[in-house]
Amino acid sequence: MQESPKQTWISELHSEVTFWRSYLENEGGQEFRRGYRRKLDPTARLDRHISFFLDGGLNPVQILDVGAGPLTSVGKRWRRPIHITAIDPLADIYNQVLDELGVVPLVRTQRAEAEKLSTLFPANTFDITHARNSLDHSHDPIVAIREMIKVTKDTGNVILSHSINEAVKQNYHGLHQWNFNPYWNDLHIWNKRQTVSLRSQLESDQKLMVLPHFPRPGWVFARIWKSK
């Protein structure tokens, strides 16, 4: 009998822990060292693909980083104060590893599944709800996106930034079980079992913008917001 997506996800969690332990022990290694240092830099500017959708108000910007891993990749400085909430289902293990290695994160990741955000956070909480190359690791990315929309303010934005067809690139190894593929102005989320159009899953007052090969070649950017 074939495993369900949730069963596969549970059975492969160990591979994600192994990756991040090695990443932290080696300070990102040769491939990811620049990104590692940026995650620990309090002066790193807020990512442009996030700040572009913020106005010049005075209140702190509330950002939720979904699937953040042990160290959120979201920049920490902008012209408005920034408050980042980082969540990951493996946060407890990651925090143990950080403590073992003496690494002090700028933002402590909290334990939570993307598919259950609305059980932890009230509706209309965040200005930006962000996921960077993480929902391809989830057991149900469509449910996760719906949950992200729920906890985002009516005036806010859900921002997804993922490597195109990452599960195929990784040969469905570990938690890489879903692909994100731009298709016209839609985002197809698919694996060996099914293909789901993200646009078809949105409510009538929810808008979608998809940009292939942004913010870098081989990636896809998607923005979801509510029409006003």
Buried (B, 14 or more C-beta within 10 A) or exposed (E): EEEEBEEBBEEBBEBBBEEBBEBBEEEBEEEBEEEBEBBBEEEBEBBEBBBEEBEEEEEEBBBBBBBBBBBBBBBBEBEBEBEBBBBBBBBEBBBEBBEEEEBEBBBBBBBBBBBBBBEBBEEEBBBBBBBBBBBBBBBBBBBBBBBBBBBBBEEBBBBBBBBBBBBBBBEBEBBBBBBBBBBEEBBBBBBEEEEBBBBEBBEEEBBBEBBBEBEEEEBBBBBBBBEE
